[in-house]
Amino acid sequence: MVFSQAVEALLRALGSRLDDGAKDHLRALGLDVRARLEPAYSLAVWTQVMRYASTLVAPGRPPSEQMFELGRRFIEGYAETIVGRAMLTALKVLGPRRTLERMSRNFRSGNNYTQTKLEALGPTDFTLWFNEVKEPEFYRGMLSAGVDRSGAKVVTVKTLNHDATGATFSVKWT
């Protein structure tokens, strides 16, 4: 299940793009933004909502670029929620390495399923695996923006592998 604070962050990421037509489309996907948000949504609804939302934030661009941009904007939207504001403030204190070490815990504020495995290859060079990744470019965008907000400079995030079990990312910074 994906919790309402993650959905709220996604809606904030859409900003003015969340017009009446977009609201109608989201309702057809199972997310009625005109009503009070449900406490949680299924991963299937979340995935469809993400795919549609990505087309709104970067229209006309390839789907992978749309998802990456949505992931980056999601972090900005999350910073506008009560839970996200506190978490993103903590990232600055923790720094990039400790932020990555706490990634499962960080994501658990937004859903009940994320598991991660982190491997350090060097002081600023890591691989990070996530389970249940439907859209790896969304995660790549979130990681890029999140690690950047934690104080890292010149962040590079690449998708190394994506399959039915999850996705592995390379995360580096200077």
C-alpha positions in Angstrom: 0.0 0.0 0.0 1.1 3.5 -0.8 0.2 6.0 2.0 -1.7 9.2 1.5 1.4 11.4 2.3 3.1 10.0 -0.8 0.0 10.6 -2.9 -0.1 14.2 -1.5 3.5 14.7 -2.5 2.8 13.5 -6.0 -0.2 15.9 -6.3 2.0 18.8 -5.0 4.6 17.9 -7.7 1.9 18.4 -10.3 1.2 21.9 -9.2 -0.9 23.9 -11.7 -0.9 20.9 -14.1 -3.6 19.4 -11.8 -6.5 21.0 -13.7 -10.1 19.7 -14.0 -9.2 17.3 -16.9 -6.3 15.8 -14.9 -8.5 15.4 -11.8 -11.1 13.6 -13.9 -8.5 11.3 -15.4 -7.0 10.5 -11.9 -10.5 9.7 -10.6 -10.9 7.2 -13.5 -7.6 5.6 -12.3 -8.9 5.2 -8.8 -7.6 8.5 -7.1 -10.4 11.0 -6.5 -8.5 14.2 -5.6 -11.7 16.2 -5.2 -12.5 14.0 -2.1 -10.5 13.5 1.0 -7.6 11.2 0.3 -7.8 7.6 1.4 -5.3 6.6 4.0 -3.6 4.3 1.5 -3.8 3.2 -2.1 -2.8 -0.1 -3.8 0.4 -0.4 -5.7 -1.6 -1.0 -8.9 -3.4 2.4 -8.5 -0.2 4.2 -7.5 1.6 2.8 -10.6 -1.1 4.0 -13.0 -1.3 7.4 -11.3 2.5 7.8 -11.6 2.4 6.9 -15.2 -0.3 9.4 -16.0 1.3 12.1 -13.8 4.6 11.7 -15.6 3.0 12.8 -18.8 1.7 16.0 -17.2 5.1 17.1 -15.8 7.1 16.7 -19.0 4.7 16.5 -21.9 6.2 15.6 -25.3 9.4 14.1 -23.8 10.2 10.4 -23.9 8.5 8.3 -21.1 11.9 7.7 -19.3 12.5 11.4 -19.1 9.0 12.0 -17.9 9.4 9.5 -15.1 12.8 10.9 -14.1 11.4 14.4 -13.9 8.4 13.2 -11.9 10.7 11.5 -9.4 12.7 14.7 -9.0 9.5 16.8 -8.6 8.1 14.2 -6.2 10.9 15.0 -3.7 10.1 18.7 -4.0 6.4 17.9 -3.4 7.3 15.7 -0.5 9.2 18.6 1.1 5.9 20.5 1.2 4.2 17.8 3.3 4.4 17.6 7.1 6.2 14.2 7.1 8.4 15.1 4.2 9.5 18.5 5.6 10.8 16.7 8.7 12.4 13.9 6.8 14.1 16.2 4.3 15.4 18.4 7.1 16.9 15.3 8.7 18.7 14.4 5.4 20.8 17.5 5.6 21.9 16.5 9.1 22.5 12.9 8.2 24.4 13.6 5.0 24.3 11.4 1.8 25.9 8.2 3.2 23.6 7.9 6.2 20.7 8.9 4.1 21.3 5.9 1.8 21.8 3.6 4.8 18.4 4.6 6.1 16.6 4.3 2.7 14.2 1.4 3.7 13.1 3.5 6.7 12.8 6.7 4.6 10.5 5.0 2.1 8.4 3.3 4.8 6.9 6.7 5.6 5.4 6.6 2.1 4.5 2.9 1.7 4.5 -0.5 3.5 6.6 -2.6 1.1 9.9 -1.0 0.3 13.0 -2.9 1.1 16.5 -1.9 0.2 20.1 -3.2 0.2 23.0 -0.9 0.1 26.6 -1.7 -0.8 29.5 0.7 -0.4 32.0 0.6 -3.2 33.8 3.7 -1.9 33.2 6.7 0.3 30.9 8.3 -2.3 30.2 5.4 -4.5 27.3 3.0 -3.7 24.9 0.5 -5.2 21.4 0.5 -3.9 18.8 -2.2 -4.6 15.0 -1.6 -4.2 12.3 -4.3 -4.3 9.0 -3.7 -6.1 10.2 -1.1 -8.6 7.7 -0.6 -11.4 9.2 2.6 -12.9 13.0 2.7 -12.3 13.4 6.2 -13.8 11.0 7.5 -11.1 13.3 6.1 -8.5 16.4 7.4 -10.2 14.8 10.9 -10.2 13.9 10.6 -6.5 17.4 9.4 -5.6 19.0 12.1 -7.5 17.0 14.8 -5.8 17.1 13.2 -2.4 20.9 12.7 -2.3 21.4 16.2 -3.6 19.2 17.5 -0.8 21.3 15.6 1.7 24.3 17.7 0.9 26.0 15.8 -1.9 27.5 17.7 -4.8 27.4 16.5 -8.4 25.1 13.5 -7.9 25.0 10.8 -10.5 22.4 8.0 -10.4 22.3 5.3 -13.0 20.0 2.3 -13.3 22.2 -0.9 -13.3 19.5 -3.5 -13.4 15.7 -3.7 -13.4 13.8 -7.0 -13.3 10.8 -8.6 -11.6 12.5 -8.6 -8.2 13.4 -4.9 -8.2 16.1 -2.5 -9.4 19.7 -1.7 -8.6 21.1 1.8 -8.9 24.6 3.2 -8.9 24.7 6.3 -6.7 27.8 8.5 -6.8 28.7 12.1 -5.8 31.6 14.4 -5.2 
